[in-house]
Amino acid sequence: MDLTTMAFGTVGGGVVAALGIYTLATGRITILSKRRRAKLRPRPYGLSQLLMGLCIALQPLSSAVAGRSSALYDVVFFASVGCLVAALCFLMAAMIPQDQP
């Protein structure tokens, strides 16, 4: 894999993870990702962004270690897939409406 592609993937994953940390720290969802129809709960949505950023950052790493060690490749690849599945679960949890007091 090309070094430029790995750098863009890692930086892109870092940006998404930073947005997730911002959402977790402030409790506000960024302007770029607001939805008009449904209100999203910020904590599960922030965790979803954080895990999605980790998944995006791990994909170039798994491609980089593919030729060196198949065991390390399997660990990194399945960790990335696990982060993706967990991110989708948290995103679905963020769409569940909150109970009104």
C-alpha positions as CSV (number, residue, x, y, z in Angstrom):
1,M,0.0,0.0,0.0
2,D,1.2,3.5,-0.8
3,L,2.5,5.7,2.0
4,T,0.2,8.5,0.9
5,T,-2.9,6.4,1.1
6,M,-1.9,5.2,4.6
7,A,-1.3,8.8,5.7
8,F,-4.7,10.0,4.4
9,G,-6.5,7.0,6.1
10,T,-4.8,7.6,9.4
11,V,-5.5,11.4,9.3
12,G,-9.1,10.8,8.3
13,G,-9.6,8.4,11.1
14,G,-8.0,10.8,13.5
15,V,-10.3,13.6,12.5
16,V,-13.4,11.4,13.0
17,A,-12.1,10.2,16.3
18,A,-11.4,13.8,17.4
19,L,-15.0,14.7,16.5
20,G,-16.1,11.8,18.7
21,I,-14.0,13.0,21.6
22,Y,-15.5,16.5,21.1
23,T,-19.0,15.1,21.2
24,L,-18.3,13.1,24.3
25,A,-16.6,16.0,26.1
26,T,-19.2,18.7,25.4
27,G,-22.3,16.7,24.9
28,R,-23.0,18.6,21.6
29,I,-23.1,17.1,18.2
30,T,-21.2,19.0,15.5
31,I,-23.0,21.2,13.0
32,L,-22.0,19.0,10.1
33,S,-23.7,16.0,11.4
34,K,-27.0,17.3,12.7
35,R,-30.2,15.6,11.7
36,R,-33.4,17.4,11.4
37,R,-35.9,14.6,11.8
38,A,-34.6,12.7,14.7
39,K,-32.7,13.9,17.7
40,L,-29.5,11.9,18.4
41,R,-28.3,11.2,21.9
42,P,-24.8,12.7,22.1
43,R,-23.0,10.1,24.3
44,P,-23.7,7.0,22.1
45,Y,-23.2,9.1,19.0
46,G,-19.8,10.3,20.3
47,L,-18.7,6.7,21.1
48,S,-19.9,5.7,17.6
49,Q,-17.7,8.4,16.0
50,L,-14.7,7.5,18.2
51,L,-14.9,3.8,17.2
52,M,-15.5,4.6,13.6
53,G,-12.4,6.8,13.6
54,L,-10.4,3.9,15.1
55,C,-11.7,1.6,12.5
56,I,-10.7,4.0,9.7
57,A,-7.2,4.4,11.2
58,L,-6.7,0.6,11.7
59,Q,-7.5,-0.3,8.1
60,P,-4.3,1.2,6.5
61,L,-2.3,-0.4,9.4
62,S,-3.7,-3.8,8.6
63,S,-2.7,-3.4,5.0
64,A,0.8,-2.4,6.0
65,V,1.4,-5.5,8.1
66,A,-0.2,-7.9,5.6
67,G,3.0,-8.9,4.0
68,R,5.0,-9.3,7.2
69,S,2.9,-11.4,9.5
70,S,-0.4,-13.1,8.9
71,A,-1.2,-13.4,12.6
72,L,-0.6,-9.7,13.2
73,Y,-2.7,-8.9,10.1
74,D,-5.6,-11.0,11.4
75,V,-5.5,-9.3,14.8
76,V,-5.5,-5.8,13.4
77,F,-8.1,-6.6,10.7
78,F,-10.5,-8.2,13.1
79,A,-10.0,-5.4,15.6
80,S,-11.0,-3.0,12.9
81,V,-14.1,-5.0,12.0
82,G,-15.0,-5.2,15.7
83,C,-14.7,-1.5,16.0
84,L,-17.0,-1.1,13.0
85,V,-19.6,-3.4,14.3
86,A,-19.5,-1.7,17.8
87,A,-19.7,1.7,16.1
88,L,-22.8,0.7,14.2
89,C,-24.4,-0.6,17.4
90,F,-23.7,2.6,19.2
91,L,-25.1,4.6,16.3
92,M,-28.3,2.6,16.4
93,A,-28.5,3.2,20.2
94,A,-28.1,6.9,19.6
95,M,-31.2,6.9,17.4
96,I,-33.4,5.5,20.2
97,P,-35.5,8.4,21.5
98,Q,-34.9,9.6,25.0
99,D,-37.6,9.3,27.7
100,Q,-39.3,12.5,28.5
101,P,-39.5,13.2,32.3
